[in-house]
Amino acid sequence: MKRKGAELLGNVLMGLGLITMVGGVGYSVLSQLPQLDLPHYFSHGAVMSIFIGALLWLVGARVGGRERVADRYWWVRHYDKRCTRKTRERHP
């Protein structure tokens, strides 16, 4: 697969995962309202859709080439062994 096609497929999968996660959270919250009279047995599927959406998001990030953690994050920059100097001592 060419680079542009991989980026497009990755973006589509990440978008689909985001929509699936938001839809699952929305249905889980709305199923708790008694005025809407939504079936409660679908709420288990809505919770499962959150995990399926997260999996789609991660697959899209992997396909699109965005699976690496950026070094601009504070925690990575200060505490990751790859980014810190070995001679630097920390104060307790």
PDB file of N, CA, C and O in Angstrom, chain B, residues numbered from 101:
ATOM      1  N   MET B 101       0.842  -1.163   0.000  1.00  0.00           N
ATOM      2  CA  MET B 101       0.000   0.000   0.000  1.00  0.00           C
ATOM      3  C   MET B 101       0.896   1.238   0.000  1.00  0.00           C
ATOM      4  O   MET B 101       1.882   1.305   0.735  1.00  0.00           O
ATOM      5  N   LYS B 102       0.548   2.192  -0.815  1.00  0.00           N
ATOM      6  CA  LYS B 102       1.354   3.407  -0.889  1.00  0.00           C
ATOM      7  C   LYS B 102       1.113   4.278   0.332  1.00  0.00           C
ATOM      8  O   LYS B 102       0.148   4.086   1.073  1.00  0.00           O
ATOM      9  N   ARG B 103       1.997   5.225   0.523  1.00  0.00           N
ATOM     10  CA  ARG B 103       1.964   6.055   1.724  1.00  0.00           C
ATOM     11  C   ARG B 103       0.673   6.852   1.855  1.00  0.00           C
ATOM     12  O   ARG B 103       0.089   6.908   2.937  1.00  0.00           O
ATOM     13  N   LYS B 104       0.222   7.468   0.769  1.00  0.00           N
ATOM     14  CA  LYS B 104      -1.024   8.258   0.815  1.00  0.00           C
ATOM     15  C   LYS B 104      -2.226   7.374   1.121  1.00  0.00           C
ATOM     16  O   LYS B 104      -3.106   7.751   1.895  1.00  0.00           O
ATOM     17  N   GLY B 105      -2.255   6.195   0.506  1.00  0.00           N
ATOM     18  CA  GLY B 105      -3.351   5.264   0.777  1.00  0.00           C
ATOM     19  C   GLY B 105      -3.345   4.776   2.207  1.00  0.00           C
ATOM     20  O   GLY B 105      -4.401   4.620   2.820  1.00  0.00           O
ATOM     21  N   ALA B 106      -2.145   4.532   2.748  1.00  0.00           N
ATOM     22  CA  ALA B 106      -2.044   4.087   4.138  1.00  0.00           C
ATOM     23  C   ALA B 106      -2.481   5.197   5.092  1.00  0.00           C
ATOM     24  O   ALA B 106      -3.158   4.933   6.086  1.00  0.00           O
ATOM     25  N   GLU B 107      -2.098   6.430   4.794  1.00  0.00           N
ATOM     26  CA  GLU B 107      -2.531   7.550   5.646  1.00  0.00           C
ATOM     27  C   GLU B 107      -4.037   7.720   5.595  1.00  0.00           C
ATOM     28  O   GLU B 107      -4.675   7.946   6.623  1.00  0.00           O
ATOM     29  N   LEU B 108      -4.608   7.613   4.408  1.00  0.00           N
ATOM     30  CA  LEU B 108      -6.057   7.766   4.271  1.00  0.00           C
ATOM     31  C   LEU B 108      -6.796   6.649   5.003  1.00  0.00           C
ATOM     32  O   LEU B 108      -7.766   6.909   5.715  1.00  0.00           O
ATOM     33  N   LEU B 109      -6.345   5.416   4.830  1.00  0.00           N
ATOM     34  CA  LEU B 109      -6.974   4.298   5.531  1.00  0.00           C
ATOM     35  C   LEU B 109      -6.831   4.449   7.043  1.00  0.00           C
ATOM     36  O   LEU B 109      -7.774   4.180   7.787  1.00  0.00           O
ATOM     37  N   GLY B 110      -5.652   4.879   7.499  1.00  0.00           N
ATOM     38  CA  GLY B 110      -5.444   5.106   8.927  1.00  0.00           C
ATOM     39  C   GLY B 110      -6.363   6.185   9.475  1.00  0.00           C
ATOM     40  O   GLY B 110      -6.923   6.036  10.561  1.00  0.00           O
ATOM     41  N   ASN B 111      -6.520   7.278   8.721  1.00  0.00           N
ATOM     42  CA  ASN B 111      -7.408   8.351   9.169  1.00  0.00           C
ATOM     43  C   ASN B 111      -8.863   7.908   9.201  1.00  0.00           C
ATOM     44  O   ASN B 111      -9.609   8.279  10.107  1.00  0.00           O
ATOM     45  N   VAL B 112      -9.266   7.115   8.215  1.00  0.00           N
ATOM     46  CA  VAL B 112     -10.650   6.610   8.183  1.00  0.00           C
ATOM     47  C   VAL B 112     -10.900   5.688   9.377  1.00  0.00           C
ATOM     48  O   VAL B 112     -11.936   5.784  10.036  1.00  0.00           O
ATOM     49  N   LEU B 113      -9.951   4.799   9.650  1.00  0.00           N
ATOM     50  CA  LEU B 113     -10.132   3.886  10.787  1.00  0.00           C
ATOM     51  C   LEU B 113     -10.130   4.640  12.114  1.00  0.00           C
ATOM     52  O   LEU B 113     -10.903   4.313  13.015  1.00  0.00           O
ATOM     53  N   MET B 114      -9.267   5.644  12.238  1.00  0.00           N
ATOM     54  CA  MET B 114      -9.254   6.429  13.475  1.00  0.00           C
ATOM     55  C   MET B 114     -10.561   7.207  13.636  1.00  0.00           C
ATOM     56  O   MET B 114     -11.089   7.301  14.743  1.00  0.00           O
ATOM     57  N   GLY B 115     -11.082   7.759  12.553  1.00  0.00           N
ATOM     58  CA  GLY B 115     -12.356   8.464  12.617  1.00  0.00           C
ATOM     59  C   GLY B 115     -13.509   7.537  12.957  1.00  0.00           C
ATOM     60  O   GLY B 115     -14.381   7.888  13.752  1.00  0.00           O
ATOM     61  N   LEU B 116     -13.515   6.350  12.355  1.00  0.00           N
ATOM     62  CA  LEU B 116     -14.553   5.368  12.650  1.00  0.00           C
ATOM     63  C   LEU B 116     -14.473   4.913  14.108  1.00  0.00           C
ATOM     64  O   LEU B 116     -15.498   4.718  14.762  1.00  0.00           O
ATOM     65  N   GLY B 117     -13.254   4.747  14.608  1.00  0.00           N
ATOM     66  CA  GLY B 117     -13.085   4.375  16.016  1.00  0.00           C
ATOM     67  C   GLY B 117     -13.579   5.457  16.949  1.00  0.00           C
ATOM     68  O   GLY B 117     -14.209   5.171  17.968  1.00  0.00           O
ATOM     69  N   LEU B 118     -13.291   6.714  16.598  1.00  0.00           N
ATOM     70  CA  LEU B 118     -13.757   7.828  17.429  1.00  0.00           C
ATOM     71  C   LEU B 118     -15.277   7.903  17.450  1.00  0.00           C
ATOM     72  O   LEU B 118     -15.881   8.094  18.505  1.00  0.00           O
ATOM     73  N   ILE B 119     -15.887   7.754  16.294  1.00  0.00           N
ATOM     74  CA  ILE B 119     -17.359   7.796  16.223  1.00  0.00           C
ATOM     75  C   ILE B 119     -17.963   6.636  17.009  1.00  0.00           C
ATOM     76  O   ILE B 119     -18.975   6.810  17.689  1.00  0.00           O
ATOM     77  N   THR B 120     -17.353   5.456  16.922  1.00  0.00           N
ATOM     78  CA  THR B 120     -17.851   4.293  17.651  1.00  0.00           C
ATOM     79  C   THR B 120     -17.740   4.499  19.158  1.00  0.00           C
ATOM     80  O   THR B 120     -18.659   4.161  19.903  1.00  0.00           O
ATOM     81  N   MET B 121     -16.612   5.054  19.606  1.00  0.00           N
ATOM     82  CA  MET B 121     -16.443   5.294  21.046  1.00  0.00           C
ATOM     83  C   MET B 121     -17.434   6.334  21.558  1.00  0.00           C
ATOM     84  O   MET B 121     -18.057   6.138  22.601  1.00  0.00           O
ATOM     85  N   VAL B 122     -17.580   7.433  20.832  1.00  0.00           N
ATOM     86  CA  VAL B 122     -18.497   8.488  21.272  1.00  0.00           C
ATOM     87  C   VAL B 122     -19.939   7.986  21.251  1.00  0.00           C
ATOM     88  O   VAL B 122     -20.717   8.293  22.153  1.00  0.00           O
ATOM     89  N   GLY B 123     -20.294   7.219  20.230  1.00  0.00           N
ATOM     90  CA  GLY B 123     -21.636   6.651  20.173  1.00  0.00           C
ATOM     91  C   GLY B 123     -21.910   5.697  21.322  1.00  0.00           C
ATOM     92  O   GLY B 123     -23.002   5.695  21.890  1.00  0.00           O
ATOM     93  N   GLY B 124     -20.914   4.882  21.667  1.00  0.00           N
ATOM     94  CA  GLY B 124     -21.078   3.949  22.784  1.00  0.00           C
ATOM     95  C   GLY B 124     -21.236   4.667  24.109  1.00  0.00           C
ATOM     96  O   GLY B 124     -22.076   4.291  24.927  1.00  0.00           O
ATOM     97  N   VAL B 125     -20.435   5.696  24.327  1.00  0.00           N
ATOM     98  CA  VAL B 125     -20.559   6.471  25.571  1.00  0.00           C
ATOM     99  C   VAL B 125     -21.900   7.185  25.608  1.00  0.00           C
ATOM    100  O   VAL B 125     -22.564   7.219  26.643  1.00  0.00           O
ATOM    101  N   GLY B 126     -22.292   7.751  24.482  1.00  0.00           N
ATOM    102  CA  GLY B 126     -23.576   8.455  24.428  1.00  0.00           C
ATOM    103  C   GLY B 126     -24.755   7.544  24.717  1.00  0.00           C
ATOM    104  O   GLY B 126     -25.654   7.911  25.474  1.00  0.00           O
ATOM    105  N   TYR B 127     -24.760   6.360  24.120  1.00  0.00           N
ATOM    106  CA  TYR B 127     -25.865   5.435  24.364  1.00  0.00           C
ATOM    107  C   TYR B 127     -25.845   4.925  25.797  1.00  0.00           C
ATOM    108  O   TYR B 127     -26.901   4.742  26.402  1.00  0.00           O
ATOM    109  N   SER B 128     -24.664   4.695  26.345  1.00  0.00           N
ATOM    110  CA  SER B 128     -24.590   4.235  27.739  1.00  0.00           C
ATOM    111  C   SER B 128     -25.166   5.267  28.691  1.00  0.00           C
ATOM    112  O   SER B 128     -25.865   4.924  29.644  1.00  0.00           O
ATOM    113  N   VAL B 129     -24.869   6.531  28.429  1.00  0.00           N
ATOM    114  CA  VAL B 129     -25.393   7.594  29.291  1.00  0.00           C
ATOM    115  C   VAL B 129     -26.890   7.765  29.083  1.00  0.00           C
ATOM    116  O   VAL B 129     -27.647   7.881  30.046  1.00  0.00           O
ATOM    117  N   LEU B 130     -27.317   7.779  27.821  1.00  0.00           N
ATOM    118  CA  LEU B 130     -28.739   7.991  27.540  1.00  0.00           C
ATOM    119  C   LEU B 130     -29.612   6.820  27.983  1.00  0.00           C
ATOM    120  O   LEU B 130     -30.792   7.007  28.278  1.00  0.00           O
ATOM    121  N   SER B 131     -29.052   5.629  28.031  1.00  0.00           N
ATOM    122  CA  SER B 131     -29.868   4.486  28.459  1.00  0.00           C
ATOM    123  C   SER B 131     -30.176   4.530  29.952  1.00  0.00           C
ATOM    124  O   SER B 131     -31.053   3.805  30.422  1.00  0.00           O
ATOM    125  N   GLN B 132     -29.477   5.360  30.694  1.00  0.00           N
ATOM    126  CA  GLN B 132     -29.748   5.490  32.126  1.00  0.00           C
ATOM    127  C   GLN B 132     -30.930   6.425  32.415  1.00  0.00           C
ATOM    128  O   GLN B 132     -31.449   6.437  33.532  1.00  0.00           O
ATOM    129  N   LEU B 133     -31.354   7.199  31.424  1.00  0.00           N
ATOM    130  CA  LEU B 133     -32.476   8.114  31.623  1.00  0.00           C
ATOM    131  C   LEU B 133     -33.798   7.365  31.449  1.00  0.00           C
ATOM    132  O   LEU B 133     -34.035   6.765  30.400  1.00  0.00           O
ATOM    133  N   PRO B 134     -34.657   7.396  32.466  1.00  0.00           N
ATOM    134  CA  PRO B 134     -35.915   6.635  32.363  1.00  0.00           C
ATOM    135  C   PRO B 134     -36.912   7.264  31.384  1.00  0.00           C
ATOM    136  O   PRO B 134     -37.813   6.572  30.911  1.00  0.00           O
ATOM    137  N   GLN B 135     -36.776   8.552  31.069  1.00  0.00           N
ATOM    138  CA  GLN B 135     -37.727   9.205  30.170  1.00  0.00           C
ATOM    139  C   GLN B 135     -37.610   8.672  28.734  1.00  0.00           C
ATOM    140  O   GLN B 135     -38.594   8.658  27.995  1.00  0.00           O
ATOM    141  N   LEU B 136     -36.408   8.236  28.344  1.00  0.00           N
ATOM    142  CA  LEU B 136     -36.209   7.783  26.967  1.00  0.00           C
ATOM    143  C   LEU B 136     -36.661   6.348  26.745  1.00  0.00           C
ATOM    144  O   LEU B 136     -36.916   5.949  25.609  1.00  0.00           O
ATOM    145  N   ASP B 137     -36.763   5.572  27.808  1.00  0.00           N
ATOM    146  CA  ASP B 137     -37.238   4.188  27.752  1.00  0.00           C
ATOM    147  C   ASP B 137     -36.468   3.346  26.718  1.00  0.00           C
ATOM    148  O   ASP B 137     -37.058   2.623  25.914  1.00  0.00           O
ATOM    149  N   LEU B 138     -35.144   3.466  26.767  1.00  0.00           N
ATOM    150  CA  LEU B 138     -34.281   2.668  25.887  1.00  0.00           C
ATOM    151  C   LEU B 138     -34.061   1.292  26.508  1.00  0.00           C
ATOM    152  O   LEU B 138     -34.010   1.174  27.732  1.00  0.00           O
ATOM    153  N   PRO B 139     -33.930   0.262  25.697  1.00  0.00           N
ATOM    154  CA  PRO B 139     -33.691  -1.080  26.258  1.00  0.00           C
ATOM    155  C   PRO B 139     -32.323  -1.156  26.942  1.00  0.00           C
ATOM    156  O   PRO B 139     -31.313  -0.730  26.382  1.00  0.00           O
ATOM    157  N   HIS B 140     -32.305  -1.693  28.137  1.00  0.00           N
ATOM    158  CA  HIS B 140     -31.065  -1.738  28.926  1.00  0.00           C
ATOM    159  C   HIS B 140     -30.121  -2.836  28.461  1.00  0.00           C
ATOM    160  O   HIS B 140     -28.928  -2.774  28.755  1.00  0.00           O
ATOM    161  N   TYR B 141     -30.615  -3.830  27.751  1.00  0.00           N
ATOM    162  CA  TYR B 141     -29.713  -4.886  27.298  1.00  0.00           C
ATOM    163  C   TYR B 141     -28.818  -4.412  26.165  1.00  0.00           C
ATOM    164  O   TYR B 141     -27.821  -5.070  25.867  1.00  0.00           O
ATOM    165  N   PHE B 142     -29.136  -3.294  25.523  1.00  0.00           N
ATOM    166  CA  PHE B 142     -28.235  -2.722  24.522  1.00  0.00           C
ATOM    167  C   PHE B 142     -27.080  -1.959  25.168  1.00  0.00           C
ATOM    168  O   PHE B 142     -26.070  -1.695  24.516  1.00  0.00           O
ATOM    169  N   SER B 143     -27.221  -1.609  26.430  1.00  0.00           N
ATOM    170  CA  SER B 143     -26.151  -0.834  27.076  1.00  0.00           C
ATOM    171  C   SER B 143     -24.887  -1.662  27.248  1.00  0.00           C
ATOM    172  O   SER B 143     -23.790  -1.104  27.269  1.00  0.00           O
ATOM    173  N   HIS B 144     -25.012  -2.979  27.372  1.00  0.00           N
ATOM    174  CA  HIS B 144     -23.814  -3.833  27.426  1.00  0.00           C
ATOM    175  C   HIS B 144     -23.066  -3.789  26.098  1.00  0.00           C
ATOM    176  O   HIS B 144     -21.836  -3.760  26.071  1.00  0.00           O
ATOM    177  N   GLY B 145     -23.803  -3.785  25.016  1.00  0.00           N
ATOM    178  CA  GLY B 145     -23.187  -3.646  23.696  1.00  0.00           C
ATOM    179  C   GLY B 145     -22.566  -2.277  23.499  1.00  0.00           C
ATOM    180  O   GLY B 145     -21.563  -2.138  22.800  1.00  0.00           O
ATOM    181  N   ALA B 146     -23.166  -1.260  24.118  1.00  0.00           N
ATOM    182  CA  ALA B 146     -22.607   0.085  24.012  1.00  0.00           C
ATOM    183  C   ALA B 146     -21.272   0.181  24.733  1.00  0.00           C
ATOM    184  O   ALA B 146     -20.351   0.847  24.259  1.00  0.00           O
ATOM    185  N   VAL B 147     -21.167  -0.481  25.874  1.00  0.00           N
ATOM    186  CA  VAL B 147     -19.892  -0.499  26.593  1.00  0.00           C
ATOM    187  C   VAL B 147     -18.846  -1.260  25.779  1.00  0.00           C
ATOM    188  O   VAL B 147     -17.685  -0.857  25.724  1.00  0.00           O
ATOM    189  N   MET B 148     -19.256  -2.346  25.155  1.00  0.00           N
ATOM    190  CA  MET B 148     -18.336  -3.100  24.305  1.00  0.00           C
ATOM    191  C   MET B 148     -17.905  -2.283  23.096  1.00  0.00           C
ATOM    192  O   MET B 148     -16.778  -2.424  22.622  1.00  0.00           O
ATOM    193  N   SER B 149     -18.796  -1.427  22.590  1.00  0.00           N
ATOM    194  CA  SER B 149     -18.436  -0.599  21.438  1.00  0.00           C
ATOM    195  C   SER B 149     -17.359   0.421  21.786  1.00  0.00           C
ATOM    196  O   SER B 149     -16.627   0.863  20.900  1.00  0.00           O
ATOM    197  N   ILE B 150     -17.245   0.803  23.053  1.00  0.00           N
ATOM    198  CA  ILE B 150     -16.166   1.700  23.459  1.00  0.00           C
ATOM    199  C   ILE B 150     -14.819   1.009  23.246  1.00  0.00           C
ATOM    200  O   ILE B 150     -13.878   1.618  22.738  1.00  0.00           O
ATOM    201  N   PHE B 151     -14.733  -0.246  23.629  1.00  0.00           N
ATOM    202  CA  PHE B 151     -13.484  -0.990  23.449  1.00  0.00           C
ATOM    203  C   PHE B 151     -13.211  -1.299  21.978  1.00  0.00           C
ATOM    204  O   PHE B 151     -12.063  -1.270  21.535  1.00  0.00           O
ATOM    205  N   ILE B 152     -14.264  -1.593  21.229  1.00  0.00           N
ATOM    206  CA  ILE B 152     -14.085  -1.839  19.795  1.00  0.00           C
ATOM    207  C   ILE B 152     -13.620  -0.557  19.103  1.00  0.00           C
ATOM    208  O   ILE B 152     -12.766  -0.600  18.218  1.00  0.00           O
ATOM    209  N   GLY B 153     -14.182   0.582  19.508  1.00  0.00           N
ATOM    210  CA  GLY B 153     -13.755   1.857  18.948  1.00  0.00           C
ATOM    211  C   GLY B 153     -12.308   2.172  19.277  1.00  0.00           C
ATOM    212  O   GLY B 153     -11.579   2.704  18.439  1.00  0.00           O
ATOM    213  N   ALA B 154     -11.886   1.848  20.494  1.00  0.00           N
ATOM    214  CA  ALA B 154     -10.492   2.064  20.861  1.00  0.00           C
ATOM    215  C   ALA B 154      -9.571   1.169  20.043  1.00  0.00           C
ATOM    216  O   ALA B 154      -8.484   1.586  19.642  1.00  0.00           O
ATOM    217  N   LEU B 155     -10.005  -0.052  19.801  1.00  0.00           N
ATOM    218  CA  LEU B 155      -9.210  -0.960  18.979  1.00  0.00           C
ATOM    219  C   LEU B 155      -9.114  -0.453  17.540  1.00  0.00           C
ATOM    220  O   LEU B 155      -8.041  -0.503  16.938  1.00  0.00           O
ATOM    221  N   LEU B 156     -10.222   0.032  16.988  1.00  0.00           N
ATOM    222  CA  LEU B 156     -10.184   0.623  15.647  1.00  0.00           C
ATOM    223  C   LEU B 156      -9.262   1.829  15.597  1.00  0.00           C
ATOM    224  O   LEU B 156      -8.536   2.019  14.621  1.00  0.00           O
ATOM    225  N   TRP B 157      -9.286   2.644  16.644  1.00  0.00           N
ATOM    226  CA  TRP B 157      -8.412   3.814  16.722  1.00  0.00           C
ATOM    227  C   TRP B 157      -6.946   3.385  16.685  1.00  0.00           C
ATOM    228  O   TRP B 157      -6.141   3.962  15.955  1.00  0.00           O
ATOM    229  N   LEU B 158      -6.608   2.368  17.477  1.00  0.00           N
ATOM    230  CA  LEU B 158      -5.217   1.917  17.528  1.00  0.00           C
ATOM    231  C   LEU B 158      -4.775   1.283  16.214  1.00  0.00           C
ATOM    232  O   LEU B 158      -3.636   1.478  15.788  1.00  0.00           O
ATOM    233  N   VAL B 159      -5.658   0.529  15.569  1.00  0.00           N
ATOM    234  CA  VAL B 159      -5.322  -0.053  14.267  1.00  0.00           C
ATOM    235  C   VAL B 159      -5.121   1.054  13.239  1.00  0.00           C
ATOM    236  O   VAL B 159      -4.199   0.988  12.426  1.00  0.00           O
ATOM    237  N   GLY B 160      -5.975   2.065  13.271  1.00  0.00           N
ATOM    238  CA  GLY B 160      -5.814   3.194  12.350  1.00  0.00           C
ATOM    239  C   GLY B 160      -4.533   3.956  12.584  1.00  0.00           C
ATOM    240  O   GLY B 160      -3.892   4.406  11.634  1.00  0.00           O
ATOM    241  N   ALA B 161      -4.150   4.107  13.846  1.00  0.00           N
ATOM    242  CA  ALA B 161      -2.889   4.791  14.149  1.00  0.00           C
ATOM    243  C   ALA B 161      -1.708   3.966  13.669  1.00  0.00           C
ATOM    244  O   ALA B 161      -0.715   4.520  13.197  1.00  0.00           O
ATOM    245  N   ARG B 162      -1.806   2.664  13.783  1.00  0.00           N
ATOM    246  CA  ARG B 162      -0.723   1.785  13.328  1.00  0.00           C
ATOM    247  C   ARG B 162      -0.599   1.819  11.803  1.00  0.00           C
ATOM    248  O   ARG B 162       0.506   1.911  11.269  1.00  0.00           O
ATOM    249  N   VAL B 163      -1.722   1.744  11.114  1.00  0.00           N
ATOM    250  CA  VAL B 163      -1.706   1.750   9.655  1.00  0.00           C
ATOM    251  C   VAL B 163      -1.261   3.107   9.133  1.00  0.00           C
ATOM    252  O   VAL B 163      -0.505   3.184   8.164  1.00  0.00           O
ATOM    253  N   GLY B 164      -1.721   4.173   9.765  1.00  0.00           N
ATOM    254  CA  GLY B 164      -1.395   5.522   9.305  1.00  0.00           C
ATOM    255  C   GLY B 164      -0.011   5.990   9.693  1.00  0.00           C
ATOM    256  O   GLY B 164       0.413   7.060   9.257  1.00  0.00           O
ATOM    257  N   GLY B 165       0.714   5.223  10.502  1.00  0.00           N
ATOM    258  CA  GLY B 165       2.078   5.595  10.857  1.00  0.00           C
ATOM    259  C   GLY B 165       2.182   6.518  12.051  1.00  0.00           C
ATOM    260  O   GLY B 165       3.177   7.229  12.189  1.00  0.00           O
ATOM    261  N   ARG B 166       1.181   6.527  12.922  1.00  0.00           N
ATOM    262  CA  ARG B 166       1.187   7.420  14.070  1.00  0.00           C
ATOM    263  C   ARG B 166       1.298   6.677  15.393  1.00  0.00           C
ATOM    264  O   ARG B 166       0.829   7.169  16.419  1.00  0.00           O
ATOM    265  N   GLU B 167       1.907   5.509  15.381  1.00  0.00           N
ATOM    266  CA  GLU B 167       1.927   4.695  16.592  1.00  0.00           C
ATOM    267  C   GLU B 167       3.016   5.099  17.563  1.00  0.00           C
ATOM    268  O   GLU B 167       2.988   4.656  18.711  1.00  0.00           O
ATOM    269  N   ARG B 168       3.970   5.915  17.162  1.00  0.00           N
ATOM    270  CA  ARG B 168       5.054   6.285  18.064  1.00  0.00           C
ATOM    271  C   ARG B 168       4.620   7.397  19.010  1.00  0.00           C
ATOM    272  O   ARG B 168       3.788   8.236  18.665  1.00  0.00           O
ATOM    273  N   VAL B 169       5.189   7.390  20.192  1.00  0.00           N
ATOM    274  CA  VAL B 169       4.919   8.443  21.167  1.00  0.00           C
ATOM    275  C   VAL B 169       5.860   9.600  20.872  1.00  0.00           C
ATOM    276  O   VAL B 169       7.068   9.408  20.729  1.00  0.00           O
ATOM    277  N   ALA B 170       5.316  10.774  20.784  1.00  0.00           N
ATOM    278  CA  ALA B 170       6.142  11.940  20.486  1.00  0.00           C
ATOM    279  C   ALA B 170       6.966  12.325  21.709  1.00  0.00           C
ATOM    280  O   ALA B 170       6.505  12.208  22.844  1.00  0.00           O
ATOM    281  N   ASP B 171       8.172  12.779  21.468  1.00  0.00           N
ATOM    282  CA  ASP B 171       9.056  13.157  22.567  1.00  0.00           C
ATOM    283  C   ASP B 171       8.682  14.496  23.181  1.00  0.00           C
ATOM    284  O   ASP B 171       9.312  14.926  24.147  1.00  0.00           O
ATOM    285  N   ARG B 172       7.678  15.158  22.645  1.00  0.00           N
ATOM    286  CA  ARG B 172       7.297  16.455  23.198  1.00  0.00           C
ATOM    287  C   ARG B 172       6.474  16.324  24.485  1.00  0.00           C
ATOM    288  O   ARG B 172       6.238  17.316  25.174  1.00  0.00           O
ATOM    289  N   TYR B 173       6.046  15.119  24.801  1.00  0.00           N
ATOM    290  CA  TYR B 173       5.287  14.942  26.027  1.00  0.00           C
ATOM    291  C   TYR B 173       6.197  15.053  27.240  1.00  0.00           C
ATOM    292  O   TYR B 173       7.307  14.519  27.243  1.00  0.00           O
ATOM    293  N   TRP B 174       5.735  15.733  28.252  1.00  0.00           N
ATOM    294  CA  TRP B 174       6.560  16.061  29.410  1.00  0.00           C
ATOM    295  C   TRP B 174       7.052  14.812  30.115  1.00  0.00           C
ATOM    296  O   TRP B 174       8.228  14.725  30.467  1.00  0.00           O
ATOM    297  N   TRP B 175       6.176  13.848  30.326  1.00  0.00           N
ATOM    298  CA  TRP B 175       6.556  12.652  31.070  1.00  0.00           C
ATOM    299  C   TRP B 175       7.639  11.880  30.327  1.00  0.00           C
ATOM    300  O   TRP B 175       8.612  11.428  30.932  1.00  0.00           O
ATOM    301  N   VAL B 176       7.475  11.732  29.042  1.00  0.00           N
ATOM    302  CA  VAL B 176       8.459  11.000  28.248  1.00  0.00           C
ATOM    303  C   VAL B 176       9.800  11.718  28.279  1.00  0.00           C
ATOM    304  O   VAL B 176      10.847  11.086  28.423  1.00  0.00           O
ATOM    305  N   ARG B 177       9.767  13.014  28.147  1.00  0.00           N
ATOM    306  CA  ARG B 177      10.997  13.786  28.087  1.00  0.00           C
ATOM    307  C   ARG B 177      11.758  13.755  29.402  1.00  0.00           C
ATOM    308  O   ARG B 177      12.989  13.774  29.393  1.00  0.00           O
ATOM    309  N   HIS B 178      11.062  13.707  30.532  1.00  0.00           N
ATOM    310  CA  HIS B 178      11.729  13.785  31.829  1.00  0.00           C
ATOM    311  C   HIS B 178      11.992  12.442  32.492  1.00  0.00           C
ATOM    312  O   HIS B 178      12.933  12.325  33.277  1.00  0.00           O
ATOM    313  N   TYR B 179      11.192  11.431  32.201  1.00  0.00           N
ATOM    314  CA  TYR B 179      11.317  10.173  32.946  1.00  0.00           C
ATOM    315  C   TYR B 179      11.570   8.942  32.088  1.00  0.00           C
ATOM    316  O   TYR B 179      11.842   7.870  32.630  1.00  0.00           O
ATOM    317  N   ASP B 180      11.490   9.059  30.786  1.00  0.00           N
ATOM    318  CA  ASP B 180      11.770   7.904  29.948  1.00  0.00           C
ATOM    319  C   ASP B 180      13.277   7.679  29.867  1.00  0.00           C
ATOM    320  O   ASP B 180      14.041   8.631  29.707  1.00  0.00           O
ATOM    321  N   LYS B 181      13.698   6.441  29.975  1.00  0.00           N
ATOM    322  CA  LYS B 181      15.129   6.132  30.004  1.00  0.00           C
ATOM    323  C   LYS B 181      15.819   6.480  28.692  1.00  0.00           C
ATOM    324  O   LYS B 181      17.021   6.747  28.675  1.00  0.00           O
ATOM    325  N   ARG B 182      15.068   6.479  27.592  1.00  0.00           N
ATOM    326  CA  ARG B 182      15.672   6.812  26.307  1.00  0.00           C
ATOM    327  C   ARG B 182      16.029   8.288  26.211  1.00  0.00           C
ATOM    328  O   ARG B 182      16.959   8.656  25.493  1.00  0.00           O
ATOM    329  N   CYS B 183      15.302   9.134  26.926  1.00  0.00           N
ATOM    330  CA  CYS B 183      15.449  10.573  26.750  1.00  0.00           C
ATOM    331  C   CYS B 183      16.233  11.255  27.857  1.00  0.00           C
ATOM    332  O   CYS B 183      16.658  12.398  27.684  1.00  0.00           O
ATOM    333  N   THR B 184      16.435  10.607  28.967  1.00  0.00           N
ATOM    334  CA  THR B 184      17.128  11.260  30.071  1.00  0.00           C
ATOM    335  C   THR B 184      18.617  10.967  30.016  1.00  0.00           C
ATOM    336  O   THR B 184      19.048   9.947  29.477  1.00  0.00           O
ATOM    337  N   ARG B 185      19.384  11.868  30.576  1.00  0.00           N
ATOM    338  CA  ARG B 185      20.829  11.648  30.654  1.00  0.00           C
ATOM    339  C   ARG B 185      21.135  10.711  31.806  1.00  0.00           C
ATOM    340  O   ARG B 185      20.459  10.731  32.834  1.00  0.00           O
ATOM    341  N   LYS B 186      22.134   9.910  31.633  1.00  0.00           N
ATOM    342  CA  LYS B 186      22.469   8.929  32.660  1.00  0.00           C
ATOM    343  C   LYS B 186      23.179   9.562  33.851  1.00  0.00           C
ATOM    344  O   LYS B 186      23.106   9.032  34.960  1.00  0.00           O
ATOM    345  N   THR B 187      23.860  10.678  33.644  1.00  0.00           N
ATOM    346  CA  THR B 187      24.608  11.296  34.733  1.00  0.00           C
ATOM    347  C   THR B 187      23.750  12.248  35.552  1.00  0.00           C
ATOM    348  O   THR B 187      24.189  12.714  36.603  1.00  0.00           O
ATOM    349  N   ARG B 188      22.574  12.539  35.113  1.00  0.00           N
ATOM    350  CA  ARG B 188      21.714  13.490  35.807  1.00  0.00           C
ATOM    351  C   ARG B 188      21.142  12.855  37.067  1.00  0.00           C
ATOM    352  O   ARG B 188      20.517  11.797  37.009  1.00  0.00           O
ATOM    353  N   GLU B 189      21.358  13.502  38.197  1.00  0.00           N
ATOM    354  CA  GLU B 189      20.838  12.974  39.465  1.00  0.00           C
ATOM    355  C   GLU B 189      19.549  13.696  39.823  1.00  0.00           C
ATOM    356  O   GLU B 189      19.374  14.878  39.524  1.00  0.00           O
ATOM    357  N   ARG B 190      18.671  12.977  40.455  1.00  0.00           N
ATOM    358  CA  ARG B 190      17.383  13.540  40.853  1.00  0.00           C
ATOM    359  C   ARG B 190      17.389  13.816  42.353  1.00  0.00           C
ATOM    360  O   ARG B 190      17.932  13.046  43.146  1.00  0.00           O
ATOM    361  N   HIS B 191      16.785  14.911  42.708  1.00  0.00           N
ATOM    362  CA  HIS B 191      16.641  15.238  44.117  1.00  0.00           C
ATOM    363  C   HIS B 191      15.395  14.576  44.658  1.00  0.00           C
ATOM    364  O   HIS B 191      14.362  14.579  43.988  1.00  0.00           O
ATOM    365  N   PRO B 192      15.460  14.008  45.854  1.00  0.00           N
ATOM    366  CA  PRO B 192      14.276  13.320  46.406  1.00  0.00           C
ATOM    367  C   PRO B 192      13.187  14.273  46.828  1.00  0.00           C
ATOM    368  O   PRO B 192      12.139  13.840  47.308  1.00  0.00           O
TER     369      PRO B 192
END
